[in-house]
Amino acid sequence: MFWTTLLSVLIFSASTGAALGASLGLTGLIILHFFAEGATSLALNAVWNVLNEFTLSAIPLFIIMGEILLESGVSKKIYSSLSSIFRHIPGGLLHTNIAVCTVFGAISGSSLSTAAAVGSVAYPELSKRNYNEPMVVGSLAGGGTLGLLIPPSLSLLIYGALTETSIGKLFMGGILPGILMAILFMLYIYIRCIKNPKLWNSDTCYEEKLSLSIIDLLKIWPIAFMILAVMGSIVFGIATPTEAAGVGVISSLLLGLFWGDLSKKKIFKCFYNSAITYGSIGFVVVGAVILAQSISILGIPQELIETIQDMGISKYYVLTLVVLIYLILGCLFDGLSLMVMTLPIVFPLMTNLGFDPVWLGVIITIMIEIGQITPPVGLNLSVLVAVTDNKVGLGETAIATSPYWILLLFGILIVTIFPSIVLYMPNNLM
């Protein structure tokens, strides 16, 4: 009866066009009313506690930081500085797309912001140089997903706040997997471009003095300083994630004003866009908290755990099922919404099976990265279609992105076989 009510109310409320947060919240309230003896007041207490969570206040600050860097034109300078390093490698500026997405991901924390910022700079440049357009868009969509994994990550931040897992350890855990995925993406581009030189403009492949490339690279030292200021303060215990986010906002403002082309008008626009983004995220979080409260009170996760233990199913079999469920749901929901919606069941289930909470946070983040490039919802795909002015359609973009989709799944397999890739830095440096 419970599962019938849960699924039917969710499907019905979603089909009416109601916002996901409202659908989740309504489902939770109905379950509390009919299955928990009308204990709807517990939902209010849960929402109040979450909204007063100090860690959660870092989310709007990181969003503001990303918006400021997006509007200030800093991404253009990063792209220009890194392009000289990769332009003589088979694949040329396609590698630059991945590298810049990795760097920008480390300062924005958002997949969409990363894809939009880098795409708006890279696509016109590579299109002008006669690069294969689907290949360009695919690299940008795939590289954009790194914004969710490379810290500071909004996904890991929300995961940590909702599961009471150390934000610092989650951020440290995301570094090596993020670098691993970037290497896999670049390796794929390298192999494709060696086999088919027509995919990139090999005329731009010229010898450049190493000293000049290093000089160009050193030009982005303000970005490196900012990353160290934000991440270093968290890792070494100097500041909480919220305090570090505040440092990031101030740093991005100074960077945009003195190194970029930030103006008062753009600053107001940044705060406006940030408010809208945080409002949508916050609404989903509130709805998910209400649903989580109802599921927790009824002991549903514990029942699932006991059922699995009685059946003697391997934890890796359960992990495979969870991955498949995320793949299916990723077609229907955006990444962050999917995460907060599923955490109430997935987190207690997987941690009780023996999976490390930090490792699980990275795995779930990679899964929602896959959702970002999975049609029809795939937000990264829609952003890049808009960047190209519909010159590259959604279907063509999805096909071009499919290799990166597969590589992200391969990344999950590698991290599952070698969990130390995630856990080495959190366990040894914190």
C-alpha positions in Angstrom: 0.0 0.0 0.0 2.8 2.4 0.9 4.7 1.9 -2.4 1.5 2.3 -4.4 0.7 5.5 -2.6 4.2 6.8 -3.0 4.5 6.2 -6.7 1.0 7.1 -7.7 1.0 10.5 -5.8 4.5 11.3 -7.3 3.4 10.4 -10.8 0.1 12.3 -10.5 1.5 15.4 -9.1 4.3 15.5 -11.6 1.9 14.9 -14.5 -0.1 18.0 -13.4 2.9 20.2 -14.2 3.6 21.0 -10.5 7.2 21.8 -9.6 9.2 18.8 -8.4 9.7 20.3 -5.0 5.9 20.6 -4.6 5.4 17.0 -5.8 7.9 15.6 -3.4 6.5 17.7 -0.5 2.9 16.8 -1.2 3.8 13.1 -1.4 5.6 13.3 1.9 2.7 15.1 3.6 0.1 12.6 2.3 2.2 9.7 3.6 2.7 11.3 7.0 -1.1 12.0 7.2 -2.3 8.5 6.3 0.5 6.2 7.3 2.0 8.0 10.3 -1.1 8.9 12.2 -1.3 12.5 10.9 2.2 13.4 12.1 2.5 16.2 9.5 3.9 18.6 12.0 7.1 16.6 11.9 7.6 17.7 8.3 7.7 21.4 9.5 10.3 20.6 12.1 12.5 18.8 9.5 12.2 21.7 7.1 13.1 24.2 9.8 16.1 22.2 10.9 17.4 21.9 7.3 16.9 25.6 6.4 18.8 26.5 9.6 21.7 24.2 8.6 24.8 26.3 8.6 26.5 24.2 5.9 23.6 24.6 3.6 24.1 28.4 3.5 27.3 27.8 1.5 25.2 26.8 -1.5 23.9 30.3 -2.5 27.5 31.7 -1.9 29.1 29.2 -4.3 26.3 29.9 -6.8 27.0 33.6 -6.6 30.7 32.9 -7.1 30.1 30.9 -10.2 27.8 33.5 -11.7 30.3 36.3 -11.1 33.0 34.4 -12.8 30.7 33.6 -15.7 29.7 37.2 -16.2 33.1 38.7 -15.7 34.7 37.2 -18.8 37.3 35.3 -16.7 36.5 32.1 -18.7 37.9 33.8 -21.9 41.3 34.4 -20.2 41.5 30.9 -18.8 40.7 29.5 -22.3 43.3 31.7 -24.0 46.0 30.8 -21.5 45.4 27.0 -21.7 45.0 26.8 -25.4 48.7 27.2 -26.1 49.5 24.1 -24.1 47.2 21.8 -26.1 47.0 23.2 -29.6 49.9 21.1 -30.9 48.5 17.8 -29.6 46.2 15.7 -31.9 42.8 17.1 -31.0 44.1 20.6 -30.4 41.7 22.9 -28.8 39.3 20.0 -28.0 41.7 19.1 -25.2 41.5 22.8 -24.1 37.8 22.4 -23.7 38.2 19.6 -21.2 41.1 21.4 -19.4 39.2 24.7 -19.1 36.0 22.8 -17.9 38.2 21.2 -15.2 39.6 24.5 -14.1 36.3 26.3 -14.3 34.6 23.5 -12.5 37.0 24.1 -9.6 35.7 27.7 -9.2 32.0 27.4 -10.2 30.8 24.2 -8.7 28.1 23.9 -11.3 27.8 21.8 -14.3 25.5 24.2 -16.2 27.7 27.2 -15.4 30.8 25.4 -16.6 29.1 24.2 -19.9 27.7 27.7 -20.5 30.8 29.6 -19.7 33.3 27.5 -21.6 30.9 26.8 -24.5 30.2 30.5 -25.1 34.0 31.0 -25.6 35.0 27.8 -27.2 32.3 27.1 -29.8 32.7 30.3 -31.9 36.5 29.9 -31.8 36.5 26.2 -32.8 33.7 26.7 -35.4 35.8 29.4 -37.0 38.8 27.1 -37.2 36.7 24.4 -39.0 36.6 21.9 -36.2 34.0 19.2 -36.4 31.0 20.8 -34.7 29.4 17.6 -33.1 32.9 16.8 -31.8 33.2 20.3 -30.3 29.8 20.2 -28.7 30.3 16.7 -27.4 33.6 17.7 -25.7 31.9 20.7 -24.1 28.9 18.7 -22.8 31.1 16.0 -21.4 33.7 18.4 -20.0 30.9 20.5 -18.4 29.9 17.5 -16.2 33.2 17.9 -14.4 31.7 21.0 -12.7 29.7 18.7 -10.5 32.6 16.6 -9.4 35.6 18.9 -9.1 35.3 20.8 -5.8 33.8 23.0 -4.7 30.8 21.0 -5.9 27.2 21.9 -5.3 26.3 18.3 -5.6 28.7 17.2 -2.9 27.8 20.1 -0.8 24.1 19.3 -0.8 24.9 15.6 -0.3 27.1 16.4 2.7 24.4 18.7 4.2 21.6 16.2 3.8 23.6 13.1 5.0 25.8 14.9 7.7 28.9 13.7 5.9 32.1 15.9 6.1 32.1 18.5 3.3 35.9 18.7 3.5 36.3 15.0 3.0 33.7 15.0 0.1 35.6 17.8 -1.6 38.9 16.0 -1.2 37.3 12.7 -2.4 36.1 14.4 -5.6 39.6 15.7 -6.8 41.2 12.5 -8.0 38.1 11.0 -9.7 37.6 14.4 -11.4 41.1 14.4 -12.7 40.7 10.7 -13.8 37.5 11.6 -15.8 39.3 14.5 -17.4 42.2 12.2 -18.5 39.8 9.6 -19.9 38.0 12.4 -21.9 41.3 13.7 -23.3 42.4 10.2 -24.1 39.2 9.5 -26.1 39.7 12.8 -28.0 43.3 12.0 -28.7 42.5 8.5 -30.1 39.5 9.8 -32.2 41.6 12.7 -33.7 44.5 10.4 -34.6 42.2 8.0 -36.4 40.4 10.9 -38.1 42.4 14.1 -38.5 39.4 15.8 -40.2 37.7 16.1 -36.8 40.1 18.9 -35.9 42.0 21.6 -37.7 45.5 20.1 -37.8 46.7 23.4 -39.5 46.8 24.8 -36.0 49.2 22.1 -34.9 52.5 24.0 -34.8 55.6 23.9 -32.7 55.6 26.4 -29.9 58.4 27.2 -27.5 57.8 25.6 -24.2 58.7 28.8 -22.5 56.0 30.7 -24.2 53.4 28.1 -23.3 54.5 28.3 -19.6 54.3 32.1 -19.7 50.7 31.8 -21.1 49.9 29.3 -18.4 51.2 31.5 -15.6 48.8 34.3 -16.7 46.0 32.5 -14.9 47.8 32.6 -11.5 44.9 34.7 -10.0 42.6 31.7 -10.6 45.0 29.3 -9.0 45.3 31.6 -6.0 41.5 31.7 -5.7 41.2 27.9 -5.9 43.9 27.5 -3.2 42.2 30.2 -1.0 38.8 28.5 -1.2 39.8 24.8 -1.1 42.9 25.2 1.0 41.0 26.9 3.8 38.6 24.0 3.9 41.2 21.2 3.7 43.5 22.6 6.3 40.6 23.4 8.7 41.1 27.2 8.5 37.5 27.8 7.5 34.2 26.0 7.3 32.7 25.4 3.8 30.4 28.4 4.3 33.2 30.7 5.4 35.3 29.4 2.4 32.4 30.2 0.1 32.3 33.7 1.5 36.0 34.0 0.7 35.2 32.7 -2.8 32.6 35.4 -3.4 34.9 38.2 -2.3 37.8 36.8 -4.3 35.6 36.4 -7.4 34.3 40.0 -7.1 37.9 41.3 -6.9 39.0 39.0 -9.7 36.1 40.2 -11.9 36.6 43.8 -11.2 40.4 44.0 -11.6 41.1 41.0 -13.9 37.9 40.7 -15.8 35.3 43.1 -17.1 32.8 43.0 -14.2 30.5 46.1 -13.9 27.7 47.1 -11.5 25.1 46.0 -14.0 26.6 42.6 -14.3 26.9 42.3 -10.5 23.2 42.9 -10.1 22.5 40.4 -12.9 24.7 37.8 -11.0 22.8 38.2 -7.8 19.5 38.0 -9.7 20.4 34.8 -11.5 21.8 33.3 -8.3 18.6 34.0 -6.4 16.6 32.2 -9.1 18.9 29.3 -9.1 19.1 28.9 -5.3 15.3 29.3 -5.1 14.7 26.4 -7.4 17.3 24.2 -5.6 16.0 25.2 -2.2 12.4 24.4 -3.2 13.4 20.9 -4.3 15.4 20.4 -1.1 12.5 21.4 1.1 10.2 19.0 -0.8 12.8 16.2 -0.6 13.2 16.7 3.2 9.5 16.3 3.8 9.5 13.1 1.8 12.6 11.9 3.5 11.0 12.5 6.9 8.0 10.4 6.0 10.1 7.6 4.7 12.3 7.6 7.7 9.5 7.6 10.2 8.0 4.5 8.6 11.3 2.7 8.7 11.3 2.0 4.9 15.1 2.0 4.5 15.5 -0.4 7.4 13.0 -2.8 5.9 14.8 -2.7 2.6 18.1 -3.4 4.3 16.7 -6.3 6.3 15.1 -7.8 3.1 18.4 -7.6 1.2 20.2 -9.2 4.1 17.7 -12.0 4.4 18.0 -12.6 0.6 21.8 -12.7 0.8 22.2 -10.4 -2.2 25.8 -9.1 -2.8 26.3 -5.4 -2.1 27.7 -5.0 -5.6 24.6 -6.4 -7.1 22.6 -3.8 -5.1 25.1 -1.2 -6.4 24.4 -2.3 -10.0 20.6 -2.0 -9.4 21.1 1.5 -7.9 23.2 2.6 -10.9 20.5 1.3 -13.3 17.8 3.2 -11.4 19.8 6.4 -11.6 20.3 5.9 -15.3 16.6 5.5 -15.9 15.6 8.4 -13.6 18.3 10.5 -15.2 16.2 10.6 -18.3 13.3 12.2 -16.4 14.9 14.5 -13.7 17.7 17.0 -13.5 20.7 15.8 -11.5 20.4 17.7 -8.2 16.6 17.0 -8.0 17.3 13.3 -8.6 19.9 13.2 -5.9 17.8 14.8 -3.1 14.8 12.8 -4.1 16.6 9.4 -3.8 19.0 10.0 -0.9 16.4 9.2 1.8 16.4 5.6 0.6 19.7 5.1 -1.2 22.0 6.6 1.5 21.0 4.4 4.5 20.7 1.4 2.3 24.2 1.6 0.8 26.0 2.7 3.9 24.5 -0.2 5.9 25.7 -2.5 3.2 29.3 -1.3 4.0 29.9 1.4 1.4 31.8 4.4 2.6 29.6 7.6 2.7 32.3 9.7 1.0 32.8 7.1 -1.7 29.0 6.9 -2.2 28.8 10.7 -2.5 31.3 10.7 -5.4 29.5 7.7 -7.1 26.1 9.5 -6.9 27.7 12.7 -8.2 29.0 10.8 -11.2 25.6 9.3 -11.8 23.9 12.7 -11.8 26.7 13.9 -14.1 25.5 11.2 -16.5 21.9 12.5 -16.1 23.1 16.0 -17.1 24.0 14.6 -20.6 21.1 12.1 -20.9 18.1 13.2 -23.1 15.4 14.4 -23.0 16.1 16.3 -19.8 19.9 16.5 -20.1 20.4 20.2 -19.1 24.0 20.4 -20.4 22.7 19.3 -23.9 20.1 22.0 -23.9 22.6 24.7 -22.8 25.0 23.8 -25.6 22.2 23.6 -28.3 21.4 27.2 -27.2 25.1 28.2 -27.4 25.3 27.0 -31.0 22.1 28.9 -31.9 20.5 25.5 -32.8 23.1 24.9 -35.5 23.7 21.6 -33.8 20.4 19.9 -32.8 19.6 18.2 -29.5 19.7 14.7 -31.1 23.1 15.4 -32.8 24.4 16.8 -29.5 23.2 13.7 -27.6 24.9 11.3 -30.1 28.2 13.3 -29.9 28.1 13.2 -26.1 27.4 9.4 -25.9 31.1 8.5 -25.7 31.5 10.7 -22.6 28.4 9.1 -21.2 30.0 5.7 -21.6 33.3 7.0 -20.1 31.5 8.2 -17.0 30.1 4.7 -16.5 33.6 3.3 -17.0 34.8 5.8 -14.4 32.3 4.3 -11.9 33.6 0.9 -12.6 37.2 2.0 -12.0 36.3 3.8 -8.8 34.4 0.7 -7.6 37.3 -1.6 -8.3 39.8 0.9 -6.8 37.9 2.8 -4.1 41.2 4.3 -2.9 41.0 6.7 -5.8 38.3 8.4 -3.8 39.3 7.7 -0.3 43.1 8.2 -0.3 43.1 12.0 0.0 40.2 12.2 2.6 41.8 9.5 4.8 45.4 10.7 4.6 45.2 14.5 4.2 42.4 15.3 6.7 
